[in-house]
Amino acid sequence: MNMVDSAQPFKTLLGPESDSQRTQYPYVTGTSVVGVKYKDGILMASDMGASYGSTLRYKSVERMKPIGKHSLLGASGEISDFQEILHYLDELILYDNMWDDGNSLGPKEVHSYLTRVMYNRRNKFNPFWNSLVLGGVKNGQKYLGTVSMIGVHFEDSHVATGFGNHLARPILREEWNENMSYEDGVKLLEKCMRVLLYRDRSAVNKIQIAKITEEGVTISRPYALKTFWEFNAFKNPTVGAEGSW
């Protein structure tokens, strides 16, 4: 009769936890997030779509969340990985609050933490399949940064993930300025989201815009952009391409 060796690590039906691999093939994903600095703080925009493969399956998924007292996080990519990152951040903020020393983590510290988490998971060949935008205001200092799924990170006055990095940032380079008002900042983000709606098949016309200032985070109710679909290129998109794929 064979006896189980008690020195061997316990294995579940799915194998040991060390062999567990997650999101090597992302399933439910969200598209672009766009963030800008403005006169009083940070503005961020995303739509509420989530694609199941290539199918736009979910249309009420929030992808921007407040983090602690001073930060706002937006994410594109795998939704379940974003939820796991939020759990990490909940533990981080709770641990920081337990010190009860009158201090709290600012956006720069949270962004630094996220870069370490993303790079650590990348080194294990088990990445969180997300691109993140982290913005915030602390002691009058505005901060806006981004980090990719492999840990590439930087700080800038305007950032975008996904297709927004190709389609929205040229608009921001032309029209953004740091002293713009809240109203002008919202108009600029709406213009970026409208272009993404026209050109990104994973985008939906249901967006949210969030702002963070010294007073805290405000996330708008979902709303639809005004669109115009009478351009000739939209009426006959294959003109001049007959016979091609």
C-alpha positions as CSV (number, residue, x, y, z in Angstrom):
1,M,0.0,0.0,0.0
2,N,1.4,3.4,-1.1
3,M,1.4,6.1,1.5
4,V,1.1,9.7,0.7
5,D,4.4,11.5,1.4
6,S,3.6,14.3,3.8
7,A,6.7,16.2,2.7
8,Q,5.2,16.7,-0.7
9,P,3.4,20.0,-1.3
10,F,-0.4,19.7,-1.3
11,K,-1.8,19.8,-4.8
12,T,-5.3,20.7,-5.8
13,L,-7.1,19.3,-8.8
14,L,-5.8,22.3,-10.8
15,G,-2.2,21.7,-9.8
16,P,0.0,23.6,-7.3
17,E,-0.7,27.3,-7.0
18,S,2.9,28.1,-8.2
19,D,1.9,26.7,-11.6
20,S,-1.3,28.8,-11.9
21,Q,-1.3,31.1,-14.9
22,R,-3.9,33.8,-15.4
23,T,-5.0,36.0,-18.3
24,Q,-2.5,34.7,-20.8
25,Y,-5.4,35.0,-23.2
26,P,-7.5,38.0,-22.0
27,Y,-11.3,37.5,-22.5
28,V,-13.3,40.6,-21.3
29,T,-11.4,43.8,-22.1
30,G,-12.0,47.5,-22.1
31,T,-10.5,50.0,-24.5
32,S,-8.9,53.5,-24.2
33,V,-8.6,55.8,-21.2
34,V,-7.5,59.4,-21.7
35,G,-6.2,61.7,-19.0
36,V,-5.2,65.4,-18.9
37,K,-4.0,68.0,-16.4
38,Y,-6.1,71.1,-16.2
39,K,-6.1,74.3,-14.1
40,D,-7.5,72.8,-10.9
41,G,-6.5,69.1,-11.1
42,I,-6.8,66.1,-13.4
43,L,-9.5,65.0,-15.8
44,M,-10.0,61.5,-17.1
45,A,-12.4,59.9,-19.6
46,S,-13.3,56.4,-20.6
47,D,-16.2,54.6,-22.2
48,M,-18.2,51.9,-20.5
49,G,-17.8,49.1,-23.1
50,A,-16.2,45.7,-22.4
51,S,-15.6,43.3,-25.2
52,Y,-15.9,39.5,-24.9
53,G,-13.3,38.6,-27.5
54,S,-14.3,40.7,-30.5
55,T,-18.0,41.0,-29.4
56,L,-19.0,44.2,-27.5
57,R,-20.7,42.2,-24.8
58,Y,-21.0,44.6,-21.8
59,K,-21.9,48.3,-22.0
60,S,-22.0,49.4,-18.4
61,V,-18.6,48.7,-17.0
62,E,-16.9,51.4,-15.0
63,R,-13.2,51.6,-15.5
64,M,-12.3,54.6,-13.4
65,K,-12.1,54.3,-9.6
66,P,-10.9,56.6,-6.7
67,I,-7.9,55.3,-4.8
68,G,-7.5,56.7,-1.3
69,K,-7.8,60.4,-0.7
70,H,-5.7,61.8,-3.5
71,S,-5.7,59.5,-6.5
72,L,-7.9,58.4,-9.4
73,L,-7.2,55.2,-11.4
74,G,-8.4,54.3,-15.0
75,A,-7.7,51.1,-16.8
76,S,-7.9,49.5,-20.2
77,G,-7.4,45.8,-20.8
78,E,-8.7,42.7,-18.9
79,I,-11.5,43.6,-16.6
80,S,-10.8,40.8,-14.1
81,D,-7.2,41.8,-13.8
82,F,-8.3,45.4,-13.1
83,Q,-10.5,44.1,-10.3
84,E,-7.5,42.2,-8.9
85,I,-5.4,45.4,-9.0
86,L,-8.1,47.2,-7.1
87,H,-7.9,44.5,-4.4
88,Y,-4.2,45.1,-4.2
89,L,-4.8,48.8,-3.8
90,D,-7.5,48.4,-1.2
91,E,-5.0,46.5,0.9
92,L,-2.3,49.1,0.3
93,I,-4.6,52.0,1.4
94,L,-5.9,50.1,4.4
95,Y,-2.4,49.3,5.6
96,D,-1.4,52.9,5.1
97,N,-4.4,54.1,7.1
98,M,-3.6,51.7,10.0
99,W,-0.5,53.7,10.7
100,D,-2.8,56.6,11.8
101,D,0.1,59.0,11.5
102,G,-1.7,61.8,9.8
103,N,-0.1,61.1,6.4
104,S,-1.7,59.4,3.4
105,L,-0.3,58.0,0.1
106,G,-0.3,60.5,-2.8
107,P,-0.6,59.8,-6.5
108,K,3.1,59.6,-7.0
109,E,3.5,56.9,-4.4
110,V,0.5,54.9,-5.8
111,H,1.9,55.2,-9.3
112,S,5.3,54.0,-8.1
113,Y,3.6,51.0,-6.4
114,L,1.7,50.1,-9.6
115,T,4.9,50.2,-11.7
116,R,6.5,47.6,-9.3
117,V,3.4,45.4,-9.3
118,M,3.1,45.4,-13.1
119,Y,6.9,44.8,-13.7
120,N,6.9,42.0,-11.0
121,R,4.1,40.2,-12.7
122,R,5.7,40.6,-16.1
123,N,8.9,39.1,-14.8
124,K,6.9,36.0,-13.7
125,F,5.5,35.7,-17.3
126,N,2.0,36.1,-15.8
127,P,1.2,39.8,-16.3
128,F,-1.8,41.8,-15.4
129,W,-3.2,42.4,-18.9
130,N,-3.8,46.2,-18.3
131,S,-2.6,49.6,-19.2
132,L,-3.2,52.0,-16.3
133,V,-3.6,55.8,-16.0
134,L,-3.1,57.2,-12.5
135,G,-3.8,60.8,-11.7
136,G,-4.2,62.9,-8.6
137,V,-3.6,66.0,-6.6
138,K,-1.9,66.3,-3.2
139,N,-0.7,69.5,-1.5
140,G,-1.5,71.5,-4.6
141,Q,0.7,69.3,-6.8
142,K,-0.9,67.7,-9.9
143,Y,0.3,64.3,-11.0
144,L,-0.5,62.2,-14.0
145,G,1.2,59.0,-15.1
146,T,0.7,55.8,-16.9
147,V,2.1,52.2,-16.7
148,S,1.8,49.4,-19.2
149,M,1.3,45.7,-18.7
150,I,5.0,45.1,-18.8
151,G,5.9,47.9,-16.4
152,V,6.8,50.7,-18.9
153,H,5.8,53.9,-17.1
154,F,6.1,57.7,-17.4
155,E,4.6,60.9,-16.2
156,D,3.2,63.5,-18.6
157,S,0.7,66.3,-18.8
158,H,-1.6,64.2,-20.9
159,V,-1.6,60.4,-21.4
160,A,-3.8,57.8,-23.1
161,T,-4.0,54.0,-23.4
162,G,-4.9,51.7,-26.2
163,F,-6.0,53.3,-29.5
164,G,-6.1,56.6,-27.6
165,N,-2.3,56.6,-27.6
166,H,-2.4,56.8,-31.4
167,L,-5.6,58.7,-32.1
168,A,-6.2,61.0,-29.1
169,R,-2.7,62.2,-28.2
170,P,-2.1,64.0,-31.5
171,I,-5.2,66.0,-30.7
172,L,-4.0,66.7,-27.2
173,R,-0.6,67.8,-28.4
174,E,-2.3,70.4,-30.6
175,E,-5.0,71.7,-28.3
176,W,-4.1,71.0,-24.7
177,N,-2.8,73.6,-22.3
178,E,-2.3,73.3,-18.5
179,N,-4.3,76.4,-17.6
180,M,-7.4,75.3,-19.4
181,S,-10.7,75.5,-17.5
182,Y,-12.8,72.5,-16.5
183,E,-15.3,73.2,-19.2
184,D,-12.6,73.4,-21.9
185,G,-11.0,70.2,-20.6
186,V,-14.3,68.3,-20.8
187,K,-14.8,69.5,-24.4
188,L,-11.3,68.4,-25.3
189,L,-11.8,64.9,-23.8
190,E,-15.2,64.6,-25.5
191,K,-13.5,65.4,-28.8
192,C,-10.9,62.7,-28.2
193,M,-13.6,60.2,-27.2
194,R,-15.7,61.0,-30.3
195,V,-12.7,60.3,-32.6
196,L,-12.1,57.0,-30.8
197,L,-15.8,56.1,-31.2
198,Y,-15.6,56.7,-34.9
199,R,-12.3,54.8,-35.4
200,D,-12.1,52.2,-32.6
201,R,-14.5,49.2,-33.1
202,S,-14.2,48.4,-29.4
203,A,-15.5,51.8,-28.3
204,V,-19.2,52.5,-27.3
205,N,-21.0,55.8,-27.2
206,K,-21.5,55.7,-23.4
207,I,-18.8,57.5,-21.5
208,Q,-17.9,58.9,-18.1
209,I,-15.6,61.8,-17.3
210,A,-14.0,62.0,-13.9
211,K,-12.1,64.8,-12.2
212,I,-9.9,64.9,-9.1
213,T,-9.0,68.1,-7.3
214,E,-7.9,68.9,-3.7
215,E,-11.6,68.5,-2.8
216,G,-11.7,64.9,-4.0
217,V,-13.0,62.7,-6.8
218,T,-16.1,63.3,-8.9
219,I,-17.2,60.8,-11.6
220,S,-20.0,61.8,-13.9
221,R,-23.0,59.8,-14.6
222,P,-22.8,57.9,-18.0
223,Y,-23.9,59.9,-21.0
224,A,-23.8,59.7,-24.8
225,L,-21.8,62.0,-27.1
226,K,-23.4,63.8,-30.0
227,T,-22.2,62.2,-33.2
228,F,-22.4,62.8,-36.9
229,W,-22.4,59.9,-39.3
230,E,-23.1,61.6,-42.6
231,F,-19.5,61.8,-43.8
232,N,-19.0,60.4,-47.3
233,A,-16.4,58.1,-46.0
234,F,-18.9,56.5,-43.6
235,K,-21.6,56.2,-46.3
236,N,-19.3,54.1,-48.6
237,P,-16.3,53.0,-46.7
238,T,-15.1,50.6,-49.4
239,V,-15.0,53.0,-52.3
240,G,-11.7,52.8,-54.2
241,A,-11.0,49.4,-52.7
242,E,-13.1,47.1,-54.9
243,G,-11.7,43.6,-55.3
244,S,-9.5,43.9,-52.2
245,W,-10.0,42.3,-48.8
